[in-house]
Amino acid sequence: MARKKRKSADARKRKKSRVPSKKSKRNVKARKKTKRSRSVGEKLKSAYQTVVDTIKDTDKLRNKLEPPATSETE
């Protein structure tokens, strides 16, 4: 099996005709945003909201499949 030939340094360089990106124009390092870890309260709030949304969606689906007051047991 033949091995791939490595590209020369000239082939790897960026073409001169290409427009430089905005990041390279600035020459300023962008600050990284520090992401704070979620507190217990935020985690609980998120979990509670997920449960509420799931219940609402389940109710909508149930009503879509069988509208209220049309039960077979009556």
N, C-alpha and C positions, 0 to 999 in steps of 0.2 A: 504494500500500500504506500503510495507516494505521500510525502509530507508536504504540508503547506509551506510556501515560501514566505519568509518574513518581509513585510513592506519596508521600504527604505525610509529614512528619516524625512526625506522630501515628500514622500507620498502621504505621510501622516500629518504634515503641517496643514494648517487651515489656508484656504485660498485667500489671496489678497483682495479679490474683487468682492468678497462677502462683506455686507454691512455689519459693523460691530454692534453687538447687543447693548442694551441700555446699561446692563450691569457692568460691563467692561468700560463703558464711557465714564461712569461715576468715579471709579477707583476709590470708592469708599466702602469699608466693610459694613455690611448690614448687621444690625444688632439682632441677636437671637432673642425671641420672646420666651421668657421663662414661664413655663406652664406649672401652675400650682396644683398640687395633688388635691383631689376632691376630698372634702371633709365627710365625716360620717353622715351628717345631716343632709348634705347634697346627694349622697348615695341613696339614702332612705327616700328622699323626695323623688329621685329619679325612678327608683324601684316602684314606689307607690303609684306614680303617674303611669308607668308601664302597665301595672295591673289594672288601673282604672280604664285605660285605653283599650286593653284586651277585652275587658268585660263589655264595654260599649260596642266594640266591633263584633263580638260574639252575639250580642243582643240584636244588632242590625242584621246580621246574617240569618239569625233564627227567624226574625220577622219577615225577611225576604223570602225564605223558603216556605214558611207557613205563617201567613198573616194572623194577628191575634184574633181570638174568638172564632176560629175555624178548626177546633180540635176534633179529632176523630172519635174521642171517647165520649162526647156528649150525645 
